[in-house]
Amino acid sequence: MTALPILVLGRNGQLARSLADVAAGPAGAGLALRFAGRADVDLHDPLALSRLVGATETAIVINTAGYTAVDRAESEEAEAFALNAEAPRRIARICRSRGIGLIHISTDYVFDGNKAEPYVETDPTAPLNVYGRSKLAGELAVLEDMPEALILRTAWIFGPFGANFLKTVLRLARSGRMRIVADQIGTPTASLHLAEAILAVCRHHASGTAPGGIYHVAGTGATNWADLAGEIVAGRITDGGPLAIVEPIATAGYPTAARRPMNSRLSCEKLARTFAIALPDWRLGVAESLERLRELEAGGQEIGSKEIGGQEEKSR
């Protein structure tokens, strides 16, 4: 049987790398993923995008690429919109013209965080920052040009690859103490679990059972940044990591250029109803991410971390 050909836009982000990692195991059976990064295509160039998509047979495009520097976007609005809104529109037009499926990754930051309950897909959007506005513009552009596309909104991604909150907490733990925001709540999502869910959605698309539209895809359970940090520290201690104190602070005590929603919780009931997919509890995501990171570090494949503006970066 011929493997399902999938093009992943984005190569070095944590989600793309997690897709590659997961696809190398049982979850990737019958799927053939190829990856394209900045060195392969300029997302600003529609002709280059068209050539890339048409270079080999492609059934589905997964767009993980985009502008992800939440705070820097406040002073680089044009570039954020170019990569998060204009480029996705080009991708959608190319996919629709060629009869190719499209899965586009979006964010919880399209909401303002004022709702008391978890957000559902039909809730009104009201982004608080440039990043969120650019991602919302991308959603609207994709669905305007390709209503059958799938928009997957996710939240608080962490994992063993790339720069993300987990890596930053492990770096800060070496100092013995860290101050982490505790009044923002969300649904943390392990990048490896998200990758598994995306590949499962690809299979539904191939079988013709993937209705287009917006879906929320996030880890099960909710917490705040400080408690997430505490879980990461506790998980690392079990294999000799440093004992660090996590000091909970208010958002006001950690000023950032971009405002963050106080409630980023996503309800994933639509995903479960439509595809019978539910991501594991975020705590299991922490444990499995740390285990995979230990394996990578043992092989000298993944070290270091990146300074992150605010409590996290929308690194994909």
Disulfide bonds with the S-S distance in Angstrom:
none
